[in-house]
């Protein structure tokens, strides 16, 4: 009689015995008796444990760095350092902007503020009353007389439009050393003045700001329209303290000397003076 073919479920119902013998004496040490279903369950449990151990090994150990495309510890460190550098750079830029704003506020007689005030205010200063002492008033008067005495530059009447340029008195925009002189034939329509860093640039005469913006070649530029069809131009500034339409007087701070723009060789002021639409040599009218 032919042997009946058994199915897989029939084999799972069979009982199996795993016997352990001593290899030298062939003595039976022990045995394990299992059904097919139990054996299948044990194999599945072992597979799950193996997968779990593999996941833990990759997720929580340095073995994952051996996987192609996974960032190693050095790359992670560089990412963290770049994030810190970017945060520091943003912090320094905010401090720089506040520094220039404080300079503008000091020169304009306004209150200054610090970087912490822009993040969180721990107290209200609305009701604080500031009083100017006698010593403070005397010091302010002394500084104004020594540094910002512009009375001699207001001799020309605002109603006299026929005054020649040689009769006008101009305020020195920046004290320093002239490194490049007036040369219209070579395309240099002004003078280059080198001074200390963060020096204040002042208006040469009373006037109105007609341009104050960034240009690709000469950086931050400010232009002032004066009486008698005179225009003064200040280029390569680090910061502008006035806006278009602002009314300025002779000797009033308008910018901070800098090194902005593509056509520059260092921190300096490129100053131009135009009369009746023609560039003139500033050294003929101003003592630098």
C-alpha positions in Angstrom: 0.0 0.0 0.0 1.4 3.4 -1.0 2.4 5.7 1.9 0.0 8.6 2.3 1.6 12.0 1.7 1.5 14.2 4.8 0.7 17.9 4.8 2.7 20.7 6.5 0.1 21.1 9.2 0.4 17.4 10.0 4.1 17.8 10.4 3.6 20.7 12.8 1.5 18.4 15.0 4.3 15.9 15.2 6.4 15.7 18.4 10.2 16.2 18.2 12.9 15.4 20.7 16.3 17.1 20.9 18.7 14.8 22.8 22.1 15.9 24.1 24.8 13.2 24.5 28.2 13.2 26.1 30.6 12.9 23.2 33.0 10.6 25.1 30.7 8.3 27.0 27.6 8.6 24.8 25.6 9.1 28.0 22.4 11.0 27.6 22.8 14.4 29.3 19.4 15.8 28.6 16.7 16.3 26.1 14.1 18.8 24.9 10.7 17.6 23.6 8.8 20.0 21.3 5.9 20.1 18.9 6.3 21.5 15.5 4.2 24.6 16.5 6.4 25.2 19.5 9.5 24.9 17.3 8.2 27.4 14.8 7.3 29.8 17.6 10.9 29.6 19.1 12.4 30.2 15.7 10.2 33.3 15.2 11.1 34.6 18.7 14.8 34.1 18.0 14.4 36.0 14.7 12.7 38.9 16.4 15.4 39.0 19.1 18.0 39.0 16.4 16.3 41.9 14.5 15.9 43.9 17.8 19.6 43.4 18.7 20.7 44.5 15.2 18.5 47.7 15.5 19.9 48.6 18.9 23.4 47.9 17.7 23.0 50.3 14.7 21.0 53.0 16.5 22.9 53.3 19.7 26.5 52.4 18.9 29.2 53.6 16.5 28.6 50.7 14.2 26.1 52.8 12.2 29.1 54.9 11.0 30.2 51.9 8.9 27.0 52.2 6.8 27.8 53.9 3.5 26.3 57.4 3.3 25.7 57.7 7.1 27.6 60.8 8.6 30.5 59.9 10.9 31.4 61.6 14.1 33.8 64.0 12.4 31.1 65.2 10.0 28.6 65.6 12.8 31.1 67.7 14.7 31.7 69.9 11.7 27.9 70.4 11.3 27.5 71.4 15.0 30.5 73.8 14.8 29.2 75.4 11.6 25.8 75.9 13.3 27.6 77.6 16.3 29.7 79.7 14.0 26.6 80.8 12.1 24.9 81.7 15.4 28.0 83.7 16.5 28.1 85.5 13.1 24.4 86.5 13.5 25.2 87.7 17.0 28.2 89.8 15.8 26.2 91.3 13.0 23.4 92.4 15.4 26.1 93.9 17.7 27.7 95.7 14.7 24.3 97.2 13.6 23.6 98.3 17.1 27.1 99.9 17.4 26.5 102.0 14.3 23.0 102.9 15.4 24.4 104.0 18.8 27.0 106.2 17.1 24.2 107.8 15.1 22.1 108.3 18.3 25.0 109.8 20.2 25.8 112.3 17.4 22.1 113.1 17.1 21.7 113.6 20.8 19.4 110.6 21.2 19.4 107.8 23.8 21.5 104.7 23.1 20.6 101.1 23.8 22.4 97.8 24.1 22.0 94.4 22.6 20.3 92.9 25.7 17.5 95.4 25.4 16.6 94.0 22.0 16.2 90.5 23.4 14.5 90.9 26.7 13.6 93.9 28.9 13.7 93.2 32.6 12.4 96.6 33.7 10.4 99.5 32.4 12.2 102.8 32.1 9.2 104.9 31.1 9.1 106.7 34.4 12.8 107.3 34.8 13.7 111.0 34.7 17.1 112.0 33.4 18.5 115.4 34.4 21.5 117.1 33.0 24.1 118.2 35.5 26.1 121.4 35.4 29.3 119.4 34.7 27.6 117.5 31.9 26.4 120.7 30.3 29.9 122.3 30.5 31.5 119.2 29.0 29.0 119.1 26.1 29.6 122.8 25.4 33.4 122.3 25.4 33.2 119.4 23.0 30.8 121.2 20.6 33.1 124.2 20.6 36.2 122.1 19.9 34.9 119.5 17.5 31.7 120.8 15.9 32.2 124.5 15.7 30.5 125.3 12.4 29.7 128.9 12.9 32.4 130.1 10.5 30.9 127.9 7.8 27.6 129.8 7.8 28.9 133.1 6.6 27.3 132.7 3.2 23.7 133.8 3.2 21.1 131.3 2.1 19.5 134.0 0.0 22.6 134.8 -2.0 22.8 132.5 -5.0 25.5 134.5 -6.9 28.3 133.7 -4.5 31.3 132.2 -6.2 32.7 128.9 -5.1 36.0 130.5 -4.1 34.1 132.7 -1.6 32.4 129.8 0.2 33.8 128.1 3.3 33.7 124.3 3.4 33.9 122.1 6.4 36.6 119.4 6.3 34.7 116.1 5.7 37.4 113.9 7.2 40.8 114.6 8.7 43.5 112.2 7.3 46.1 111.5 4.6 45.3 111.9 0.9 46.5 108.8 -0.9 45.0 109.5 -4.3 44.5 113.0 -5.7 42.1 114.5 -8.2 42.7 113.2 -11.7 39.7 113.6 -14.1 41.8 112.4 -17.1 42.3 109.1 -15.4 38.6 108.8 -14.3 39.3 109.8 -10.7 36.9 112.7 -10.0 37.8 113.2 -6.3 40.3 112.6 -3.6 40.9 109.5 -1.4 41.4 110.2 2.3 42.7 107.6 4.7 42.0 108.0 8.5 41.6 105.9 11.6 38.9 103.1 11.7 35.3 104.1 12.5 35.9 107.8 12.0 32.9 110.1 11.5 32.4 111.7 8.1 30.9 115.2 8.2 29.0 117.3 5.7 31.1 120.0 4.0 28.2 122.5 4.0 24.5 123.0 4.6 22.4 121.0 2.2 19.9 118.2 1.6 20.6 114.6 1.1 19.6 113.6 -2.5 21.1 110.1 -2.5 21.9 107.6 0.3 22.1 104.0 -0.8 24.3 101.0 -1.6 26.1 100.7 -5.0 28.0 97.7 -6.2 31.2 99.4 -7.1 31.5 102.1 -4.4 29.5 100.6 -1.5 27.5 102.9 0.7 27.3 106.3 -1.0 25.7 109.6 0.2 25.3 112.7 -1.9 24.3 116.1 -0.7 22.9 119.0 -2.7 24.2 122.4 -1.5 23.4 126.0 -2.5 24.9 127.6 -5.6 24.5 124.3 -7.5 27.2 122.4 -5.5 27.0 118.7 -4.8 29.3 116.8 -2.5 29.7 113.0 -2.8 31.0 110.6 -0.1 31.8 107.0 -1.2 32.9 103.6 0.4 31.2 104.3 3.7 30.7 101.6 6.3 27.4 103.1 7.5 25.1 105.9 6.5 23.7 108.1 9.2 21.3 110.1 7.0 18.5 109.3 4.6 17.3 110.8 1.4 15.5 114.1 2.1 17.4 114.8 5.4 18.4 118.4 5.9 22.0 118.6 7.2 24.2 121.5 8.3 27.9 122.0 7.9 30.0 119.7 10.1 27.0 117.4 10.9 28.0 113.7 10.9 26.5 111.9 7.9 28.4 108.6 7.6 31.1 106.3 9.1 34.3 105.7 7.1 34.6 102.2 5.7 35.8 99.9 2.9 32.5 99.0 1.1 32.1 98.3 -2.6 34.1 96.3 -5.1 36.4 99.2 -6.3 38.3 99.8 -3.0 41.8 99.1 -1.7 41.1 99.6 2.0 39.3 101.7 4.6 39.1 105.3 3.2 36.8 108.0 2.0 36.5 108.9 -1.7 35.2 112.5 -1.7 34.0 114.4 -4.8 32.9 118.0 -5.2 30.8 119.1 -8.2 30.0 122.6 -9.2 27.5 123.4 -12.0 27.6 119.8 -13.2 31.4 119.7 -13.4 33.9 117.9 -11.0 36.3 120.2 -9.3 39.5 119.5 -7.3 38.4 119.4 -3.6 41.9 120.4 -2.5 41.5 123.8 -4.1 38.7 124.6 -1.6 39.2 122.4 1.4 42.1 121.8 3.7 42.3 118.1 4.6 
